[in-house]
Amino acid sequence: MVSIGDTATIDAFVQKVRAQDRYSWDPKFTGDVVNSWIRSGFFTTNSTTKCNDTIDNDGDRAIDYPNDAGCIDANDDDETDCGNSICEIGETSSSCPADCKTTSTCGPADENSDGIVST
């Protein structure tokens, strides 16, 4: 469970909400803030996705949004870019036959004969 800044359990959340009064008001526990956070997919500025973790998760030598074409935005949790002629880590011949022409999953082999070995 992703946190909005405190202990990430339902019990801890309910305890914080119930402790609200006019003298100890924390605006991050108000209905509008919590509902907005839920609608946005539970992302916080501290959350890490594959498109903002400073790691080349798919092995295409591009790291994170906006440098990795497989990332729609920094909240995207999938760096793969099916259709770029590179069989990236996470793509298979079933999920992306255009890039992965063999029946195995991508690994330390030149799966699409482009001279680039995925690591």
Secondary structure in CASP SS format (residue, H / E / C, confidence):
PFRMAT SS
TARGET T0000
AUTHOR 0000-0000-0000
METHOD secondary structure of the structure
MODEL  1
M C 1.00
V C 1.00
S C 1.00
I C 1.00
G C 1.00
D C 1.00
T C 1.00
A C 1.00
T C 1.00
I H 1.00
D H 1.00
A H 1.00
F H 1.00
V H 1.00
Q H 1.00
K H 1.00
V H 1.00
R H 1.00
A C 1.00
Q C 1.00
D C 1.00
R C 1.00
Y C 1.00
S C 1.00
W C 1.00
D C 1.00
P H 1.00
K H 1.00
F H 1.00
T C 1.00
G H 1.00
D H 1.00
V H 1.00
V H 1.00
N H 1.00
S H 1.00
W H 1.00
I H 1.00
R H 1.00
S C 1.00
G C 1.00
F C 1.00
F C 1.00
T C 1.00
T C 1.00
N C 1.00
S C 1.00
T C 1.00
T C 1.00
K H 1.00
C H 1.00
N H 1.00
D C 1.00
T C 1.00
I C 1.00
D C 1.00
N C 1.00
D C 1.00
G C 1.00
D C 1.00
R C 1.00
A C 1.00
I C 1.00
D C 1.00
Y C 1.00
P C 1.00
N C 1.00
D C 1.00
A C 1.00
G C 1.00
C C 1.00
I C 1.00
D C 1.00
A C 1.00
N C 1.00
D C 1.00
D C 1.00
D C 1.00
E C 1.00
T C 1.00
D C 1.00
C C 1.00
G C 1.00
N C 1.00
S C 1.00
I C 1.00
C C 1.00
E C 1.00
I C 1.00
G C 1.00
E C 1.00
T E 1.00
S C 1.00
S C 1.00
S C 1.00
C C 1.00
P C 1.00
A C 1.00
D C 1.00
C C 1.00
K C 1.00
T C 1.00
T C 1.00
S C 1.00
T E 1.00
C C 1.00
G C 1.00
P C 1.00
A C 1.00
D C 1.00
E C 1.00
N C 1.00
S C 1.00
D C 1.00
G C 1.00
I C 1.00
V C 1.00
S C 1.00
T C 1.00
END
